[in-house]
Amino acid sequence: MVNLAEKLKIAMIKQHTTQTRLAERSGQSQGNLASKIIRNDFKLSEYNKLVEALGCTLEINIVLPNGEKI
């Protein structure tokens, strides 16, 4: 089973963005985001903000703008 951090990494690749850019878009430091990804430790509200910063929506899955679900 793919965990939330892995899904976020997949979405970053598919959206052609870096961890640094995602951190900037979500209003946090790159180091803070990296720690959360390493620990796979997200509050739902934080995770939703990251998903939205990627231009995606959060359901049970991450839904990319083209409709693909991760």
Secondary structure, DSSP 4 states (H G I P E B T S, - for coil): ---HHHHHHHHHHHTT--HHHHHHHTTS-HHHHHHHHHHT---HHHHHHHHHHTT-EESSSEE-TTS-B-
